């Protein structure tokens, strides 16, 4: 028993000494960028990119692409190639570029169970191969969010084909589902 106590005291003393030594380092004189570079040395460059960084780079690309597309349509409008309605549609698309999308879904009355909602939301996400999240609002209303808002048009089209969907609202436009099913 005495040996255990001595051993525990020894470990405690070693740990305390290490902590004490670590806290005595003057970190203000350290070149932290050099230290970080040394840690990254030998790592695969792909491993050094955080998922959030990848997502933000993708968002920047989408926004830049949308900006160039809008400039093209503005020039076309100035020359009479495109209508005002087309230009306004492109301006809306540009203002939404890189932002998450919120789509509101009204379900048919037979699909209003909360448990069922989470089940088909998960299956929707798998079928469309995009990360969507569903939030029940009322018994037959959902809010569907898409982090990559630029795929909102694809998600919107997909939702309109689902038999459990009655209507879809996106960008303040409500569209009846075209799933050939009658209530």
Secondary structure, 3 states (H helix, E strand, C coil): CHHHHHHHHHHHHHHHHHHHHHHCCCHHHCCHHHHHHHHHCCCCHHHHCCHHHHHHHHHHHHHHHHHHHHHHHHHHHHCCCCCHHHHHHHHHHHHHCCCCEEEEEEECHHHCCHHHHHHHHHHHHHHHCCCEEEEEEECCEEEEEECCHHHHHHHHHHHHHCCCEEEEEECCEEEECCCCCCC
